[in-house]
Amino acid sequence: MQKVDFEIQLPKIENARNLPIHEEFFWLNQNGTKRKLRLHDYVEVYKIPYLYEHLMEELDSQSHKVLTSLLVEQFTQASGTVEDMVVLDVGAGSGLVGQTLASLGVKSIVGIDIIPEAAQAADKQYPGIYENYYVEDLANLTEITKQALNLRGCNSLICCSALSKGHVPGDAFGVVFNQIAPNGLIAFNVAQYLWKDNTKAGFRHQHSWVENQDVFEIKQMHHYRHRFYMDGRPLEYLAIVGRKRCNFLES
């Protein structure tokens, strides 16, 4: 991990007990000042080089390792080589997933995120990892970007911790899903409590494509601990890798 000019202080357990994810916070000590930031204040977090990475290390995050490894494993088991992979990293953030893919031997990675600060952080922290990094709203993806992605011929998509509640909605995800080549691999993860939720607020209701085998064929499901909450509780996730069978709205 690179040297940094800040220190992270996690809240006392009693001050963080049972906080919802979107309310989790930490203290940032930098240049003689101390300020409170929420974990999901991505714009502010990405402005500080390697802050996100150090936060994930403090919370023992495993998703960037687990999901990338599963994707590469499924791709190579299907008679491909890692050098053949052309990966679209959706919700790429500061580039941690892209960097992890590159460390596994992936040569061709394209990133996309709605936050300009994410693209700037990825370019500064991991120069050369992404062939292109698009700053786009997935729900309103421009035709120019759609054409560029189609021409690139992405045969894999990874969406690490960006399909949970409050992030990428199902219809917006469908736009990038459709840019992946036929029979391409799709890897994503979701909190287990959202997967098990059978109400309209649950993941499978919000993303009905995941159980439509004409659109998406699940190849592997893996339960694991994503990270720890700020109060020390384990946050359990489900990693899913499957094969695209057809585009959205064409099933």
PAVO-104622 format. One record per residue: x, y, z of N, C-alpha, C, O in turn; residue number from 1. Coordinates in steps of 0.001 Angstrom, whole numbers. Layout:
      n_u      n_v      n_w     ca_u     ca_v     ca_w      c_u      c_v      c_w      o_u      o_v      o_w    n
        X        Y        Z        X        Y        Z        X        Y        Z        X        Y        Z  NUM
...
END
This chain:
      n_u      n_v      n_w     ca_u     ca_v     ca_w      c_u      c_v      c_w      o_u      o_v      o_w    n
      844    -1202        0        0        0        0      877     1250        0     1865     1328      731    1
      508     2221     -824     1324     3417     -988     1319     4292      276      386     4246     1078    2
     2368     5076      426     2429     6024     1532     1399     7123     1318     1179     7576      195    3
      776     7541     2405     -272     8560     2314      -32     9639     3364      772     9465     4281    4
     -737    10747     3216     -577    11869     4134    -1782    12041     5045    -2090    13153     5475    5
    -2464    10937     5339    -3652    11016     6191    -3702     9807     7122    -2988     8820     6942    6
    -4566     9922     8116    -4853     8800     9001    -6363     8612     9072    -7123     9579     9034    7
    -6786     7358     9174    -8204     7023     9282    -8493     6583    10708    -7764     5775    11284    8
    -9561     7125    11265    -9990     6712    12606   -11429     6211    12516   -12341     6973    12194    9
   -11619     4952    12797   -12965     4390    12781   -13690     4777    14067   -13049     4945    15104   10
   -15003     4920    14020   -15757     5304    15221   -15734     4197    16269   -15497     3031    15952   11
   -15982     4575    17520   -16122     3574    18569   -17333     2702    18262   -18311     3162    17672   12
   -17255     1449    18666   -18312      492    18336   -19668      992    18805   -20656      853    18084   13
   -19734     1572    20003   -21031     2024    20516   -21612     3179    19694   -22824     3395    19694   14
   -20748     3918    18996   -21234     5027    18171   -21614     4587    16765   -22228     5349    16018   15
   -21249     3354    16399   -21532     2866    15048   -22455     1648    15046   -22744     1075    13996   16
   -22912     1265    16234   -23678       27    16344   -24955       62    15507   -25791      955    15641   17
   -25074     -947    14636   -26279    -1146    13813   -26606       11    12867   -27757      177    12463   18
   -25602      804    12518   -25838     1875    11551   -26138     1279    10181   -25481      319     9779   19
   -27123     1828     9445   -27308     1405     8051   -26049     1735     7254   -25305     2651     7601   20
   -25823      982     6190   -24606     1168     5398   -24417     2612     4958   -23312     3149     5036   21
   -25497     3244     4493   -25358     4606     3947   -25082     5645     5030   -24798     6800     4713   22
   -25163     5248     6322   -24885     6183     7404   -23545     5898     8089   -23155     6623     9004   23
   -22853     4871     7664   -21563     4562     8277   -20566     5701     8028   -20545     6289     6947   24
   -19762     5999     9014   -18846     7133     8913   -17495     6793     9521   -17326     5776    10193   25
   -16544     7672     9265   -15212     7558     9852   -14662     8965    10017   -15240     9933     9522   26
   -13537     9067    10721   -12857    10349    10893   -11580    10355    10058   -10811     9394    10066   27
   -11372    11451     9343   -10181    11607     8519    -9291    12678     9132    -9705    13826     9292   28
    -8070    12294     9471    -7071    13238     9980    -6082    13542     8870    -5380    12650     8393   29
    -6026    14808     8458    -5148    15202     7349    -4752    16666     7493    -5593    17531     7736   30
    -3464    16925     7340    -2946    18304     7386    -3380    19047     8646    -3714    20231     8601   31
    -3369    18338     9760    -3680    18973    11033    -5152    19178    11308    -5506    19768    12329   32
    -6014    18715    10437    -7450    18870    10654    -8117    17497    10711    -7623    16517    10154   33
    -9238    17463    11391   -10010    16231    11532   -11428    16491    11067   -12067    17446    11507   34
   -11917    15647    10180   -13286    15819     9715   -13978    14474     9570   -13351    13429     9391   35
   -15278    14548     9656   -16111    13353     9600   -16622    13150     8179   -17166    14069     7568   36
   -16443    11941     7661   -16937    11602     6331   -17744    10320     6405   -17452     9437     7212   37
   -18747    10222     5572   -19461     8958     5451   -18700     8043     4494   -18051     8503     3555   38
   -18791     6781     4743   -18095     5807     3910   -18502     5933     2451   -17677     5747     1557   39
   -19771     6248     2203   -20276     6345      841   -20290     7772      291   -20963     8044     -703   40
   -19555     8681      928   -19355    10012      352   -18271     9898     -725   -17160    10404     -568   41
   -18624     9218    -1823   -17607     8845    -2802   -16887    10042    -3415   -15678     9981    -3641   42
   -17600    11115    -3684   -16955    12273    -4298   -15813    12770    -3424   -14710    13010    -3916   43
   -16069    12924    -2136   -15039    13411    -1221   -13939    12371    -1016   -12759    12715     -951   44
   -14325    11110     -914   -13345    10044     -675   -12385     9905    -1847   -11178     9763    -1655   45
   -12926     9946    -3067   -12081     9760    -4248   -11134    10929    -4499   -10145    10783    -5219   46
   -11426    12072    -3917   -10546    13229    -4108    -9197    13044    -3425    -8225    13715    -3772   47
    -9137    12147    -2468    -7910    11940    -1691    -7263    10637    -2135    -7823     9568    -1891   48
    -6117    10691    -2769    -5484     9486    -3307    -5356     8361    -2284    -4828     8546    -1188   49
    -5856     7191    -2675    -5758     5940    -1915    -6575     5917     -623    -6448     4988      174   50
    -7413     6933     -412    -8245     6902      791    -9223     5729      736    -9388     5010     1722   51
    -9868     5534     -413   -10819     4430     -528   -10127     3086     -287   -10656     2226      418   52
    -8965     2916     -867    -8231     1665     -712    -7872     1405      755    -7965      272     1226   53
    -7466     2445     1467    -7116     2279     2873    -8356     2000     3715    -8285     1237     4679   54
    -9476     2596     3373   -10721     2292     4062   -11087      824     3899   -11449      149     4863   55
   -10988      340     2660   -11325    -1056     2411   -10369    -1998     3140   -10772    -3070     3591   56
    -9110    -1598     3254    -8151    -2406     3989    -8492    -2428     5477    -8410    -3474     6122   57
    -8877    -1268     6022    -9258    -1186     7432   -10453    -2090     7731   -10526    -2692     8802   58
   -11384    -2184     6790   -12605    -2968     6988   -12475    -4385     6447   -13450    -5135     6406   59
   -11273    -4745     6035   -10958    -6085     5528   -11876    -6479     4373   -12442    -7573     4363   60
   -12015    -5592     3415   -12857    -5873     2249   -12244    -6970     1393   -11038    -6975     1147   61
   -13082    -7905      937   -12617    -9039      142   -13211    -9072    -1260   -12764    -9863    -2091   62
   -14202    -8239    -1544   -14963    -8386    -2786   -14125    -8206    -4041   -14302    -8944    -5010   63
   -13213    -7233    -4041   -12418    -7006    -5245   -11534    -8213    -5561   -11203    -8454    -6722   64
   -11152    -8970    -4531   -10346   -10181    -4739   -11233   -11357    -5147   -10921   -12089    -6085   65
   -12343   -11524    -4425   -13223   -12674    -4655   -13857   -12630    -6034   -13806   -13609    -6777   66
   -14455   -11494    -6376   -15223   -11416    -7619   -14315   -11492    -8849   -14656   -12149    -9833   67
   -13176   -10831    -8795   -12251   -10894    -9931   -11721   -12310   -10128   -11622   -12784   -11260   68
   -11381   -12984    -9039   -10866   -14346    -9140   -11901   -15299    -9731   -11572   -16141   -10566   69
   -13155   -15161    -9294   -14218   -16030    -9809   -14444   -15789   -11298   -14642   -16736   -12059   70
   -14416   -14532   -11711   -14622   -14205   -13119   -13513   -14807   -13985   -13789   -15443   -15002   71
   -12277   -14607   -13583   -11142   -15153   -14342   -11210   -16678   -14372   -10948   -17294   -15405   72
   -11557   -17281   -13249   -11649   -18735   -13174   -12704   -19275   -14134   -12453   -20243   -14851   73
   -13878   -18655   -14152   -14942   -19115   -15042   -14561   -18921   -16508   -14861   -19768   -17349   74
   -13906   -17817   -16807   -13512   -17547   -18193   -12490   -18575   -18676   -12621   -19120   -19772   75
   -11493   -18833   -17871   -10435   -19759   -18303   -10928   -21207   -18324   -10447   -22006   -19127   76
   -11873   -21554   -17461   -12438   -22904   -17479   -13232   -23171   -18753   -13408   -24319   -19162   77
   -13709   -22087   -19376   -14493   -22228   -20605   -13590   -22198   -21835   -14019   -21800   -22919   78
   -12346   -22619   -21662   -11386   -22775   -22757   -10769   -21465   -23239   -10070   -21455   -24253   79
   -11009   -20377   -22544   -10349   -19127   -22902    -9087   -18941   -22071    -8875   -19657   -21093   80
    -8269   -18003   -22447    -7116   -17646   -21627    -7368   -16261   -21049    -8171   -15493   -21579   81
    -6685   -15953   -19974    -6907   -14669   -19333    -6554   -13517   -20273    -7120   -12429   -20176   82
    -5616   -13770   -21178    -5228   -12729   -22137    -6336   -12435   -23151    -6319   -11393   -23805   83
    -7303   -13358   -23281    -8418   -13159   -24211    -9527   -12298   -23622   -10446   -11893   -24334   84
    -9444   -12021   -22334   -10530   -11304   -21666   -10536    -9824   -22036    -9496    -9166   -22042   85
   -11724    -9316   -22343   -11943    -7881   -22546   -13056    -7506   -21575   -14226    -7799   -21822   86
   -12691    -6857   -20469   -13601    -6689   -19338   -14130    -5265   -19249   -13369    -4300   -19325   87
   -15453    -5144   -19086   -16086    -3870   -18784   -16313    -3814   -17280   -17065    -4617   -16728   88
   -15664    -2867   -16625   -15753    -2696   -15172   -16794    -1615   -14886   -16532     -426   -15065   89
   -17978    -2040   -14440   -19104    -1131   -14219   -19109     -656   -12767   -19030    -1463   -11841   90
   -19202      663   -12577   -19055     1224   -11244   -17612     1084   -10802   -17325      654    -9686   91
   -16701     1460   -11708   -15271     1166   -11533   -14621     1915   -10384   -13570     1505    -9892   92
   -15236     3010    -9949   -14689     3738    -8815   -13266     4191    -9032   -12910     4645   -10119   93
   -12451     4069    -8000   -11069     4565    -8064   -10109     3586    -8715    -8908     3845    -8788   94
   -10635     2452    -9193    -9793     1549    -9967    -9289      324    -9241    -8456     -405    -9780   95
    -9767       73    -8032    -9277    -1058    -7251    -9567    -2388    -7946    -8717    -3278    -7967   96
   -10767    -2523    -8513   -11120    -3763    -9216   -10283    -3921   -10485    -9796    -5012   -10780   97
   -10117    -2830   -11232    -9294    -2876   -12432    -7869    -3279   -12129    -7278    -4091   -12841   98
    -7316    -2707   -11067    -5955    -3048   -10666    -5852    -4532   -10293    -4863    -5195   -10605   99
    -6889    -5038    -9620    -6882    -6448    -9214    -6986    -7359   -10435    -6305    -8383   -10503  100
    -7822    -7000   -11386    -7917    -7764   -12634    -6565    -7791   -13351    -6119    -8838   -13820  101
    -5929    -6637   -13427    -4624    -6558   -14098    -3591    -7447   -13398    -2751    -8063   -14054  102
    -3658    -7510   -12072    -2711    -8350   -11329    -2935    -9831   -11601    -2041   -10650   -11388  103
    -4152   -10177   -12080    -4472   -11565   -12428    -4142   -11879   -13886    -4335   -13005   -14345  104
    -3645   -10878   -14606    -3221   -11102   -15977    -4140   -10560   -17052    -3869   -10739   -18239  105
    -5228    -9898   -16661    -6140    -9318   -17659    -5466    -8108   -18300    -4957    -7229   -17606  106
    -5468    -8075   -19625    -4760    -7014   -20343    -5681    -5893   -20817    -5245    -4753   -20979  107
    -6958    -6220   -21040    -7875    -5253   -21645    -9042    -4977   -20710    -9894    -5840   -20498  108
    -9079    -3760   -20145   -10111    -3385   -19179   -10646    -1998   -19544    -9879    -1068   -19794  109
   -11964    -1881   -19570   -12638     -605   -19809   -13456     -275   -18570   -14178    -1135   -18065  110
   -13359      944   -18074   -14093     1340   -16883   -15217     2307   -17193   -15184     3028   -18191  111
   -16218     2310   -16312   -17308     3273   -16440   -17858     3571   -15056   -18061     2665   -14248  112
   -18100     4860   -14787   -18652     5295   -13506   -19310     6649   -13727   -18946     7384   -14646  113
   -20269     6971   -12891   -21000     8230   -13032   -20259     9403   -12394   -20582    10560   -12662  114
   -19267     9109   -11550   -18588    10147   -10769   -17266    10556   -11435   -16365     9727   -11567  115
   -17141    11819   -11855   -15885    12260   -12483   -14669    12057   -11586   -13587    11718   -12065  116
   -14850    12264   -10280   -13733    12100    -9348   -13223    10666    -9319   -12052    10425    -9025  117
   -14102     9713    -9622   -13676     8309    -9678   -12703     8098   -10830   -11654     7475   -10664  118
   -13059     8620   -11995   -12184     8489   -13159   -10844     9179   -12926    -9796     8665   -13318  119
   -10886    10336   -12291    -9658    11069   -12010    -8772    10291   -11040    -7552    10243   -11201  120
    -9397     9683   -10031    -8636     8893    -9058    -7998     7676    -9719    -6830     7370    -9478  121
    -8774     6980   -10558    -8245     5794   -11238    -7068     6148   -12130    -6080     5416   -12178  122
    -7167     7269   -12836    -6096     7691   -13741    -4827     8052   -12962    -3709     7796   -13409  123
    -5030     8647   -11796    -3881     9081   -10994    -3246     7910   -10249    -2021     7807   -10171  124
    -4077     7035    -9705    -3571     5949    -8868    -3087     4743    -9676    -2103     4095    -9319  125
    -3794     4456   -10768    -3488     3262   -11554    -3375     3597   -13037    -4140     3078   -13849  126
    -2441     4448   -13389    -2317     4856   -14792    -2053     3661   -15703    -1227     2801   -15398  127
    -2766     3624   -16821    -2558     2568   -17796    -3371     1312   -17569    -3373      424   -18421  128
    -4062     1210   -16444    -4861       15   -16168    -6063      -57   -17112    -6376    -1121   -17645  129
    -6729     1074   -17316    -7918     1104   -18170    -7569     1609   -19565    -6891     2624   -19718  130
    -8039      891   -20575    -7883     1361   -21950    -8695     2637   -22158    -8247     3585   -22803  131
    -9894     2632   -21595   -10760     3812   -21584   -11530     3808   -20281   -11792     2751   -19708  132
   -11891     4993   -19814   -12700     5122   -18606   -13765     6167   -18909   -13464     7352   -19049  133
   -15015     5715   -19007   -16121     6596   -19379   -16830     7125   -18135   -17163     6367   -17224  134
   -17050     8421   -18115   -17864     9030   -17063   -19259     9217   -17640   -19511    10142   -18412  135
   -20153     8326   -17252   -21484     8286   -17857   -22529     7881   -16825   -22241     7160   -15870  136
   -23754     8366   -17044   -24925     7898   -16316   -25451     6686   -17079   -25882     6820   -18224  137
   -25421     5515   -16466   -25816     4302   -17178   -27244     4371   -17696   -27563     3793   -18734  138
   -28098     5078   -16971   -29495     5186   -17390   -29640     6043   -18648   -30655     5974   -19341  139
   -28630     6840   -18930   -28662     7719   -20113   -27347     7613   -20880   -26742     8622   -21244  140
   -26920     6393   -21116   -25656     6161   -21804   -25703     6754   -23210   -26645     6510   -23964  141
   -24684     7533   -23554   -24682     8191   -24856   -24477     7183   -25979   -23868     6132   -25779  142
   -24984     7506   -27145   -24840     6616   -28296   -23372     6444   -28674   -22962     5376   -29129  143
   -22590     7494   -28485   -21158     7408   -28801   -20480     6344   -27937   -19684     5546   -28430  144
   -20808     6343   -26637   -20217     5354   -25737   -20739     3960   -26042   -19976     2995   -26010  145
   -22024     3842   -26336   -22586     2534   -26709   -21852     1967   -27921   -21491      791   -27944  146
   -21637     2804   -28916   -20951     2350   -30130   -19513     1950   -29828   -19011      952   -30343  147
   -18855     2749   -28980   -17468     2454   -28625   -17364     1117   -27892   -16447      335   -28145  148
   -18295      861   -26994   -18278     -397   -26252   -18575    -1579   -27169   -17961    -2639   -27044  149
   -19511    -1395   -28085   -19821    -2459   -29038   -18610    -2789   -29908   -18313    -3957   -30162  150
   -17922    -1754   -30354   -16750    -1961   -31203   -15613    -2627   -30424   -14827    -3388   -30987  151
   -15536    -2332   -29123   -14452    -2915   -28317   -14638    -4415   -28138   -13663    -5142   -27943  152
   -15887    -4888   -28203   -16135    -6322   -28114   -15890    -6902   -26737   -15241    -7939   -26605  153
   -16403    -6245   -25713   -16224    -6753   -24347   -16883    -8130   -24208   -18058    -8305   -24533  154
   -16111    -9097   -23723   -16655   -10440   -23529   -16872   -10777   -22060   -17230   -11905   -21720  155
   -16653    -9795   -21196   -16868    -9982   -19761   -17300    -8662   -19145   -16908    -7588   -19602  156
   -18116    -8758   -18100   -18538    -7576   -17344   -18391    -7898   -15871   -18757    -8985   -15425  157
   -17857    -6954   -15120   -17778    -7102   -13673   -18390    -5869   -13031   -18110    -4739   -13431  158
   -19225    -6099   -12038   -19882    -5009   -11312   -19732    -5325    -9831   -20525    -6074    -9261  159
   -18715    -4753    -9220   -18339    -5089    -7852   -18948    -4106    -6854   -18550    -2943    -6792  160
   -19908    -4582    -6083   -20532    -3819    -4991   -21259    -2570    -5478   -21366    -1588    -4744  161
   -21757    -2602    -6710   -22469    -1437    -7252   -23909    -1751    -7638   -24596     -892    -8191  162
   -24376    -2962    -7359   -25766    -3299    -7673   -26646    -3344    -6434   -27818    -3713    -6517  163
   -26093    -2973    -5290   -26886    -2963    -4074   -27820    -1764    -4055   -27739     -877    -4905  164
   -28698    -1757    -3078   -29709     -698    -2969   -29059      693    -2979   -28081      937    -2273  165
   -29614     1591    -3783   -29117     2957    -3837   -28002     3180    -4830   -27490     4294    -4940  166
   -27606     2131    -5569   -26551     2278    -6555   -27129     2121    -7964   -27952     2938    -8378  167
   -26725     1109    -8694   -27152      949   -10078   -28500      220   -10151   -28577     -941    -9747  168
   -29566      862   -10652   -30864      182   -10786   -30850     -814   -11934   -29999     -751   -12821  169
   -31808    -1736   -11902   -31834    -2819   -12877   -31928    -2354   -14307   -31250    -2905   -15176  170
   -32757    -1345   -14584   -32913     -894   -15970   -31634     -253   -16490   -31290     -411   -17662  171
   -30929      470   -15622   -29667     1086   -16037   -28600       20   -16277   -27808      126   -17213  172
   -28585    -1002   -15428   -27620    -2078   -15621   -27875    -2790   -16940   -26939    -3236   -17603  173
   -29135    -2894   -17317   -29471    -3545   -18578   -28826    -2883   -19782   -28533    -3545   -20777  174
   -28603    -1580   -19695   -27999     -852   -20819   -26574    -1346   -21076   -26194    -1574   -22225  175
   -25786    -1512   -20009   -24413    -1985   -20204   -24370    -3499   -20414   -23504    -4008   -21125  176
   -25293    -4204   -19803   -25410    -5645   -20037   -25542    -5914   -21531   -24947    -6859   -22048  177
   -26316    -5092   -22224   -26554    -5268   -23659   -25323    -4980   -24506   -25279    -5352   -25678  178
   -24326    -4323   -23929   -23107    -4018   -24691   -22115    -5181   -24677   -21115    -5159   -25395  179
   -22396    -6195   -23860   -21486    -7331   -23762   -21761    -8300   -24906   -22911    -8499   -25300  180
   -20710    -8895   -25429   -20826    -9819   -26557   -21696   -11018   -26185   -21756   -11391   -25013  181
   -22374   -11629   -27164   -23180   -12825   -26902   -22361   -13903   -26187   -21212   -14165   -26543  182
   -22971   -14517   -25180   -22344   -15562   -24367   -21207   -15050   -23487   -20426   -15832   -22947  183
   -21125   -13732   -23350   -20117   -13174   -22458   -20427   -13480   -21001   -21560   -13819   -20661  184
   -19427   -13360   -20145   -19594   -13627   -18720   -19929   -12349   -17960   -19394   -11278   -18247  185
   -20822   -12483   -16988   -21245   -11368   -16140   -20970   -11750   -14697   -21414   -12803   -14237  186
   -20243   -10906   -13980   -19937   -11168   -12567   -20385    -9972   -11733   -20081    -8825   -12058  187
   -21110   -10255   -10658   -21549    -9186    -9757   -21713    -9764    -8359   -21651   -10979    -8168  188
   -21922    -8894    -7394   -22161    -9355    -6033   -23305    -8560    -5416   -23660    -7477    -5880  189
   -23865    -9127    -4363   -25027    -8509    -3703   -25037    -8942    -2247   -24664   -10068    -1917  190
   -25469    -8036    -1384   -25600    -8377       34   -26604    -9521      195   -27652    -9526     -452  191
   -26288   -10478     1049   -27151   -11642     1191   -28528   -11274     1721   -29516   -11913     1359  192
   -28613   -10251     2577   -29930    -9886     3102   -30820    -9314     1999   -32042    -9442     2062  193
   -30215    -8686      990   -30995    -8187     -141   -31395    -9331    -1077   -32482    -9314    -1655  194
   -30518   -10316    -1221   -30829   -11469    -2067   -31982   -12275    -1474   -32844   -12763    -2204  195
   -31994   -12409     -163   -33017   -13216      512   -34349   -12468      662   -35369   -13086      967  196
   -34350   -11177      456   -35556   -10358      602   -36513   -10640     -556   -36198   -10348    -1709  197
   -37676   -11206     -251   -38650   -11554    -1288   -39679   -10466    -1553   -40618   -10672    -2322  198
   -39507    -9295     -913   -40435    -8194    -1146   -40024    -7416    -2392   -39032    -7747    -3041  199
   -40792    -6384    -2719   -40484    -5552    -3879   -39177    -4792    -3710   -38599    -4316    -4687  200
   -38712    -4679    -2469   -37440    -3987    -2217   -36245    -4909    -2379   -35104    -4447    -2359  201
   -36486    -6212    -2540   -35402    -7174    -2640   -34698    -7137    -3980   -35232    -6632    -4967  202
   -33496    -7677    -4001   -32665    -7633    -5201   -33313    -8355    -6375   -33323    -7836    -7491  203
   -33844    -9529    -6140   -34381   -10337    -7238   -35643    -9732    -7843   -35963    -9993    -9002  204
   -36355    -8931    -7070   -37504    -8220    -7641   -37012    -7024    -8456   -37527    -6751    -9540  205
   -36028    -6324    -7937   -35492    -5146    -8626   -34703    -5523    -9870   -34608    -4740   -10815  206
   -34136    -6732    -9867   -33305    -7205   -10978   -33825    -8573   -11432   -33156    -9592   -11263  207
   -34999    -8574   -11995   -35664    -9831   -12342   -34901   -10646   -13391   -35105   -11855   -13499  208
   -34031   -10000   -14159   -33241   -10685   -15173   -32376   -11803   -14589   -32042   -12761   -15285  209
   -32014   -11678   -13300   -31059   -12615   -12724   -31629   -14030   -12633   -30871   -14998   -12566  210
   -32958   -14156   -12630   -33579   -15475   -12567   -34274   -15845   -13876   -35038   -16808   -13937  211
   -33997   -15070   -14912   -34540   -15370   -16239   -33448   -16081   -17046   -32544   -15435   -17577  212
   -33535   -17400   -17134   -32481   -18178   -17771   -32368   -17928   -19267   -31357   -18280   -19874  213
   -33386   -17327   -19871   -33276   -16965   -21287   -32339   -15774   -21480   -31791   -15570   -22563  214
   -32165   -14988   -20409   -31305   -13805   -20457   -29956   -14078   -19796   -28912   -13666   -20302  215
   -29988   -14774   -18662   -28788   -14922   -17837   -28753   -16320   -17225   -29671   -16715   -16506  216
   -27695   -17057   -17516   -27533   -18414   -16985   -26478   -18403   -15883   -25294   -18196   -16149  217
   -26913   -18627   -14650   -25987   -18624   -13516   -25053   -19829   -13599   -25497   -20967   -13749  218
   -23742   -19555   -13499   -22738   -20617   -13548   -22149   -20907   -12167   -21764   -22038   -11873  219
   -22085   -19884   -11331   -21481   -20072   -10014   -22043   -19059    -9031   -22233   -17889    -9365  220
   -22308   -19526    -7803   -22723   -18658    -6698   -21808   -18959    -5518   -21557   -20119    -5193  221
   -21316   -17906    -4884   -20327   -18086    -3822   -20651   -17148    -2661   -20692   -15929    -2832  222
   -20882   -17723    -1476   -21153   -16934     -276   -19825   -16584      403   -18937   -17430      517  223
   -19700   -15353      845   -18455   -14937     1495   -18708   -13666     2308   -19778   -13065     2220  224
   -17713   -13269     3097   -17814   -12018     3841   -17234   -10890     2998   -16055   -10904     2644  225
   -18070    -9927     2688   -17656    -8777     1881   -16661    -7915     2654   -15568    -7616     2170  226
   -17056    -7525     3850   -16207    -6732     4737   -16860    -6740     6109   -17840    -7448     6342  227
   -16305    -5944     7010   -16933    -5746     8314   -17666    -4403     8321   -17219    -3435     7706  228
   -18781    -4363     9017   -19402    -3079     9311   -18480    -2303    10248   -17534    -2854    10811  229
   -18774    -1017    10403   -17966     -192    11296   -18030     -669    12753   -17108     -412    13527  230
   -19113    -1363    13129   -19230    -1832    14503   -18703    -3263    14673   -18883    -3873    15726  231
   -18056    -3788    13637   -17420    -5090    13737   -18249    -6267    13278   -17744    -7389    13235  232
   -19520    -6046    12931   -20333    -7147    12419   -19882    -7535    11014   -19470    -6668    10244  233
   -19952    -8825    10665   -19615    -9229     9292   -20742    -8875     8336   -21915    -9059     8662  234
   -20398    -8369     7166   -21373    -8069     6116   -21252    -9167     5065   -20295    -9204     4292  235
   -22229   -10052     5051   -22177   -11218     4188   -22716   -10904     2796   -23745   -10243     2650  236
   -22013   -11382     1785   -22381   -11119      397   -22493   -12433     -385   -22072   -13496       71  237
   -23063   -12318    -1549   -23162   -13421    -2493   -22552   -12962    -3810   -22984   -11965    -4388  238
   -21546   -13691    -4282   -20939   -13414    -5590   -21568   -14339    -6616   -21718   -15536    -6371  239
   -21933   -13790    -7758   -22588   -14565    -8811   -21868   -14324   -10132   -21602   -13183   -10509  240
   -21558   -15412   -10828   -20990   -15326   -12173   -21888   -16134   -13096   -22232   -17277   -12795  241
   -22265   -15540   -14213   -23128   -16236   -15156   -22826   -15829   -16582   -21973   -14983   -16848  242
   -23551   -16457   -17488   -23330   -16210   -18904   -24528   -15482   -19504   -25678   -15858   -19278  243
   -24244   -14452   -20259   -25290   -13713   -20966   -25847   -14588   -22096   -25088   -15119   -22906  244
   -27164   -14733   -22142   -27803   -15527   -23182   -28496   -14667   -24229   -28600   -15072   -25387  245
   -28961   -13510   -23849   -29489   -12569   -24836   -29583   -11201   -24195   -29392   -11067   -22986  246
   -29875   -10183   -24988   -30004    -8843   -24464   -31278    -8683   -23652   -32219    -9466   -23779  247
   -31290    -7663   -22823   -32511    -7274   -22126   -33577    -6913   -23167   -33259    -6403   -24241  248
   -34805    -7174   -22846   -35978    -6809   -23660   -36074    -7636   -24926   -36892    -7346   -25799  249
   -35237    -8675   -25033   -35284    -9507   -26232   -35498   -10982   -25871   -35284   -11872   -26695  250
   -35922   -11223   -24635   -36038   -12598   -24174   -37379   -13204   -24551   -37642   -14365   -24237  251
END
